[in-house]
Amino acid sequence: MNIWAKMMTALRGGVTEAGEAIVDSQALRILDQEIRDAAEELNQSKNGLADMLARQKIAAEKCKQIKKEISTHEGYAVKALEQGDEALAHEVAVKIADFENQLAQEDEARASYESSVAKLRASIQQAEYNLKRLKQQVDTVKATESVQRAQSIVAERHSGSNSKMQNAMDSLERIKERQQLKAAKMEAAQQIQEENADVSLQQKLEAAGITASSNSADEILERLKNKK
């Protein structure tokens, strides 16, 4: 049971390592996509801000219109009171109360939109700043990646050229050794040929009865007496 558990753990570890290797190899591509996703979210937030600004504007216009209606009906109520028509003035007052309730609701909505707009605008500004910094850092990372890739290629080529140069030097040494061996063989053959020629000449002389003269003992003794 423990063995199977260890095997499963090892398998999960292998999968994790393979996944990390894939992520590492595609890091820049993943980063670019994540930036595009962040930019898309920022655009959606801007669209939301535009919608909220429009709602805030509509609410403000409604408040302005209701205030105008309240002012107009207050004038009606005053005129009704001046004419002594209190019932009419009361009816107008009921309408004014309805307008004021509408104004309170619309003003509350306007204030809520205004607060949300301020918060969303601040969030968008911060997001734009962060995205700008992120893009700058990504440009730096890409430049560094390009430089390191070029350096790696140069290093690999240099390493390969060293290896090829060493192979060439080894081949040169082998050629030199082969040439030296061939020269030695030719020299030995020449020497053997010369030795054979000397033997052949000596044999011919001996066959002709021509031999190198050798001094006899009497001749040597006579020469020594003369020196004395």
C-alpha positions in Angstrom: 0.0 0.0 0.0 2.8 2.4 0.9 4.6 1.5 -2.4 1.5 2.4 -4.4 1.1 5.7 -2.5 4.7 6.5 -3.1 4.3 5.7 -6.8 1.3 8.0 -7.1 3.2 10.7 -5.3 6.1 10.3 -7.7 3.7 10.4 -10.6 2.0 13.6 -9.3 5.5 15.1 -8.8 6.4 14.2 -12.4 3.3 15.8 -13.7 3.9 18.9 -11.6 7.5 19.2 -12.9 6.4 18.7 -16.5 3.7 21.4 -16.0 6.3 23.8 -14.5 8.6 23.1 -17.4 5.9 23.9 -19.9 5.0 27.1 -18.0 8.7 28.1 -17.9 9.2 27.5 -21.6 6.1 29.6 -22.4 6.5 32.2 -19.7 6.7 35.2 -22.0 3.7 34.1 -24.1 1.7 33.5 -20.9 2.7 36.9 -19.6 1.6 38.6 -22.8 -1.8 36.9 -22.7 -2.2 37.9 -19.0 -1.4 41.5 -19.9 -4.0 41.4 -22.7 -6.5 39.9 -20.2 -5.8 42.7 -17.7 -6.1 45.3 -20.5 -9.5 43.8 -21.5 -10.7 44.0 -17.9 -9.6 47.6 -17.8 -11.5 48.4 -20.9 -14.6 46.7 -19.4 -14.2 48.9 -16.3 -14.0 52.0 -18.4 -17.2 50.9 -20.2 -18.8 50.4 -16.7 -17.6 53.9 -15.7 -19.1 55.4 -18.8 -22.4 53.7 -18.1 -22.3 54.9 -14.5 -21.5 58.5 -15.5 -24.5 58.4 -17.9 -26.8 57.2 -15.1 -25.4 59.8 -12.7 -26.1 62.5 -15.3 -29.6 61.2 -15.9 -30.3 61.2 -12.1 -28.9 64.8 -11.8 -31.1 65.9 -14.7 -34.2 64.3 -13.0 -33.3 66.1 -9.7 -33.0 69.3 -11.6 -36.4 68.8 -13.3 -38.1 67.8 -10.1 -36.7 70.8 -8.3 -38.1 72.9 -11.1 -41.5 71.2 -10.7 -41.5 71.8 -6.9 -40.6 75.5 -7.4 -43.4 75.8 -10.0 -46.0 74.1 -7.8 -45.0 76.1 -4.7 -45.9 79.1 -6.8 -49.2 77.6 -7.6 -49.9 76.9 -3.9 -49.0 80.5 -3.0 -51.4 81.9 -5.6 -54.2 79.5 -4.4 -53.7 80.7 -0.8 -53.7 84.3 -2.0 -57.0 83.6 -3.6 -58.3 82.0 -0.4 -58.6 78.5 -2.1 -57.1 76.5 0.7 -58.4 73.2 -0.7 -56.6 73.8 -4.0 -53.5 74.9 -2.1 -53.6 71.7 -0.1 -54.0 69.6 -3.3 -51.0 71.4 -4.7 -49.1 70.8 -1.5 -49.8 67.0 -1.8 -48.3 67.1 -5.3 -45.3 69.0 -3.9 -44.8 66.3 -1.3 -44.9 63.7 -4.0 -42.2 65.6 -5.9 -40.1 66.0 -2.9 -40.2 62.2 -2.3 -39.2 61.6 -5.9 -36.4 64.2 -5.4 -35.1 62.4 -2.3 -35.0 59.1 -4.2 -33.4 60.5 -7.3 -30.9 62.5 -5.3 -30.0 59.4 -3.3 -29.4 57.5 -6.6 -27.4 60.4 -7.9 -25.2 60.5 -4.8 -24.7 56.7 -5.0 -23.7 57.0 -8.7 -21.4 59.9 -7.9 -19.7 57.9 -5.1 -19.3 54.8 -7.3 -18.0 56.9 -10.2 -15.3 58.4 -7.9 -14.2 55.0 -6.6 -14.3 53.4 -10.0 -12.3 56.3 -11.6 -9.7 56.0 -8.9 -9.5 52.2 -9.4 -9.1 52.7 -13.2 -6.4 55.3 -12.8 -4.5 52.9 -10.5 -5.0 50.0 -12.9 -3.8 52.1 -15.8 -0.7 53.0 -13.8 0.0 49.4 -12.8 -0.6 48.2 -16.4 1.8 50.8 -17.8 4.5 49.8 -15.3 3.9 46.1 -16.0 4.3 46.7 -19.8 7.5 48.6 -19.2 8.8 45.7 -17.0 7.8 43.2 -19.6 9.7 45.1 -22.3 12.7 45.0 -20.0 12.3 41.3 -19.4 11.9 40.7 -23.2 15.0 42.7 -23.9 16.9 40.8 -21.3 15.6 37.5 -22.7 16.8 38.5 -26.2 20.2 39.4 -24.9 20.5 36.2 -22.9 19.3 34.1 -25.9 21.9 35.8 -28.1 24.6 35.2 -25.5 23.6 31.6 -25.2 23.8 31.1 -29.0 27.3 32.7 -29.1 28.4 30.6 -26.1 27.1 27.4 -27.8 28.8 28.4 -31.1 32.1 29.2 -29.3 31.9 25.9 -27.4 31.3 24.2 -30.7 34.1 26.0 -32.5 36.5 25.0 -29.7 35.4 21.4 -30.1 35.8 21.6 -33.9 39.2 23.3 -33.5 40.3 20.5 -31.1 39.2 17.9 -33.6 41.1 19.7 -36.3 44.2 19.8 -34.2 43.9 16.1 -33.4 43.5 15.4 -37.1 46.6 17.5 -37.9 48.6 15.5 -35.3 47.5 12.3 -36.8 48.6 13.4 -40.3 51.9 14.5 -38.9 52.4 11.2 -37.2 51.5 9.3 -40.4 53.9 11.5 -42.4 56.7 10.9 -39.9 56.1 7.1 -40.0 56.1 7.2 -43.8 59.4 9.2 -43.9 61.0 6.8 -41.4 59.9 3.8 -43.5 61.3 5.4 -46.7 64.6 6.2 -44.9 64.8 2.6 -43.6 64.1 1.3 -47.1 66.8 3.5 -48.5 69.3 2.3 -45.9 68.5 -1.3 -46.6 68.8 -0.6 -50.3 72.3 1.0 -49.8 73.4 -1.9 -47.6 72.3 -4.4 -50.2 74.2 -2.4 -52.8 77.4 -2.5 -50.8 77.1 -6.3 -50.2 76.5 -6.8 -53.9 79.6 -4.8 -54.9 81.8 -6.7 -52.4 80.5 -9.9 -53.8 81.3 -8.9 -57.3 84.9 -7.8 -56.3 85.5 -11.1 -54.5 84.2 -13.0 -57.5 86.7 -11.1 -59.7 89.5 -11.9 -57.4 89.8 -8.3 -56.3 90.2 -8.1 -52.6 91.3 -5.4 -50.3 94.9 -5.9 -49.5 95.8 -6.5 -45.9 99.2 -5.7 -44.4 101.3 -8.6 -43.3 103.0 -8.8 -40.0 106.5 -8.3 -41.7 105.2 -5.1 -43.3 103.9 -3.8 -40.1 107.2 -4.5 -38.3 109.2 -2.9 -41.0 107.0 0.2 -40.8 107.5 0.5 -37.0 111.3 0.2 -37.5 111.3 3.0 -39.9 109.4 5.2 -37.5 112.0 4.5 -34.9 
